[in-house]
Amino acid sequence: MTAIVVTAAKVGLVNPLKAIVKSYIAGVAITAGEAVYIIAASGKVGLADGNGAGKYQCRGIALGPAAAGQAVDVVEKGEVYGFTLAGNYDTRVYVSDTEGALADSNGTKTMVVGRVSPMADKDLTKVLMVETDRISEVA
């Protein structure tokens, strides 16, 4: 499993009008580009983790930083830039076993966050197409 590098200062939506973004309250400190889940006991968001009990869900990718108790925007569906995506186009991107991190292969539990997607520019720039399952939880 290779970690996907995120440049937090560059995380942003490719096309905001076509994205689904929801605001949550952070239950922990969050950095832009980290995968988050809903903490069942509080309704706040924490860092998703492929091997952390109770964290086997991913509701999206944080679009900005937030301290615990602050609001954070989370993209649940849409294309996001700010990631170094070395894999082929259309390959899956997963939640890592490291809290909040993404990887090019599954962690202990398989949680797909999205796919590597080409932009419609001359370089076919790779972006992360986020498409989280907002209903079910990983068993």
PLY file of the C-alpha trace (Angstrom):
ply
format ascii 1.0
element vertex 139
property float x
property float y
property float z
element edge 138
property int vertex1
property int vertex2
end_header
0.00 0.00 0.00
1.45 3.34 -1.06
0.21 6.49 0.63
-1.18 9.20 -1.63
0.52 12.52 -1.07
-1.74 15.51 -0.45
-0.74 19.14 -0.69
-3.24 20.57 1.81
-2.80 24.15 0.60
-3.86 23.11 -2.92
-6.92 20.98 -2.06
-9.97 22.33 -3.84
-12.91 21.46 -6.03
-12.42 21.18 -9.78
-16.05 22.09 -10.51
-17.91 23.34 -7.40
-21.26 23.49 -9.20
-21.20 19.74 -9.83
-20.06 18.70 -6.34
-21.95 17.62 -3.24
-20.41 19.37 -0.23
-21.69 19.24 3.34
-20.52 21.15 6.40
-19.84 19.24 9.61
-18.35 20.06 13.00
-14.88 18.61 13.52
-14.47 16.30 16.50
-10.67 16.38 16.09
-8.14 18.54 14.28
-8.54 17.97 10.53
-6.29 18.95 7.63
-7.50 19.60 4.09
-7.41 16.42 2.02
-8.04 14.02 4.90
-10.77 11.36 4.78
-13.43 11.78 7.47
-16.20 9.73 9.06
-19.10 10.60 11.36
-18.48 9.88 15.04
-21.69 8.07 16.04
-21.73 9.29 19.65
-21.34 13.00 18.86
-22.39 13.59 15.23
-19.07 15.33 14.62
-16.48 14.13 12.11
-13.21 12.38 12.86
-10.44 10.91 10.73
-11.43 7.76 8.82
-9.17 4.79 9.38
-9.01 1.48 7.52
-8.14 -0.43 10.68
-9.76 1.61 13.48
-12.77 0.04 15.13
-15.87 2.18 14.60
-14.15 4.21 11.89
-15.07 1.84 9.05
-16.87 4.45 7.02
-15.84 7.41 4.92
-18.22 10.29 4.39
-15.87 12.38 2.30
-12.71 14.44 1.99
-12.12 17.60 4.02
-11.78 20.68 1.82
-10.08 22.79 4.45
-8.50 22.63 7.87
-10.47 22.74 11.10
-9.70 22.54 14.80
-11.90 20.40 17.03
-15.26 22.18 17.40
-14.95 24.18 14.18
-16.97 23.72 10.98
-15.33 21.90 8.09
-16.60 21.48 4.52
-16.49 17.90 3.25
-16.87 16.86 -0.38
-19.01 13.73 -0.62
-19.12 13.67 -4.42
-17.04 15.64 -6.90
-13.57 16.06 -8.38
-10.82 17.39 -6.11
-7.28 18.51 -6.91
-4.32 18.75 -4.52
-3.29 15.07 -4.56
-0.29 13.38 -6.18
-1.96 10.47 -7.97
0.64 8.13 -9.44
-1.75 5.33 -10.44
-3.38 4.81 -13.81
-6.52 6.70 -14.72
-9.73 5.21 -13.32
-7.91 3.24 -10.60
-9.49 3.19 -7.16
-8.36 5.29 -4.21
-8.85 3.88 -0.71
-8.86 4.93 2.94
-5.51 3.95 4.42
-4.82 2.29 7.77
-3.33 5.66 8.77
-5.98 8.02 10.17
-7.26 10.42 7.50
-4.82 9.23 4.84
-5.55 7.84 1.38
-3.72 5.04 -0.43
-3.54 3.28 -3.78
-4.66 -0.05 -2.28
-7.04 -1.07 0.46
-6.21 -1.04 4.16
-7.40 -3.65 6.65
-10.95 -2.89 5.54
-11.72 -2.01 1.93
-13.12 1.52 1.81
-13.12 3.05 -1.67
-13.15 6.86 -1.62
-13.10 7.40 -5.37
-11.03 7.03 -8.51
-8.20 8.73 -10.36
-9.89 10.89 -12.99
-8.46 12.93 -15.90
-9.29 16.60 -16.27
-10.18 17.86 -19.74
-6.94 19.81 -20.17
-4.06 19.19 -22.57
-2.10 17.29 -19.89
-5.05 15.18 -18.72
-4.20 16.26 -15.18
-5.08 13.59 -12.62
-7.59 14.56 -9.95
-9.44 12.57 -7.30
-13.04 11.84 -8.24
-14.66 11.43 -4.82
-17.76 9.23 -4.71
-18.36 8.08 -1.17
-21.14 5.75 -0.19
-23.13 8.03 2.08
-25.54 5.32 3.18
-23.81 2.06 4.05
-20.97 1.20 6.40
-18.11 -1.20 5.78
-18.71 -4.50 7.60
0 1
1 2
2 3
3 4
4 5
5 6
6 7
7 8
8 9
9 10
10 11
11 12
12 13
13 14
14 15
15 16
16 17
17 18
18 19
19 20
20 21
21 22
22 23
23 24
24 25
25 26
26 27
27 28
28 29
29 30
30 31
31 32
32 33
33 34
34 35
35 36
36 37
37 38
38 39
39 40
40 41
41 42
42 43
43 44
44 45
45 46
46 47
47 48
48 49
49 50
50 51
51 52
52 53
53 54
54 55
55 56
56 57
57 58
58 59
59 60
60 61
61 62
62 63
63 64
64 65
65 66
66 67
67 68
68 69
69 70
70 71
71 72
72 73
73 74
74 75
75 76
76 77
77 78
78 79
79 80
80 81
81 82
82 83
83 84
84 85
85 86
86 87
87 88
88 89
89 90
90 91
91 92
92 93
93 94
94 95
95 96
96 97
97 98
98 99
99 100
100 101
101 102
102 103
103 104
104 105
105 106
106 107
107 108
108 109
109 110
110 111
111 112
112 113
113 114
114 115
115 116
116 117
117 118
118 119
119 120
120 121
121 122
122 123
123 124
124 125
125 126
126 127
127 128
128 129
129 130
130 131
131 132
132 133
133 134
134 135
135 136
136 137
137 138
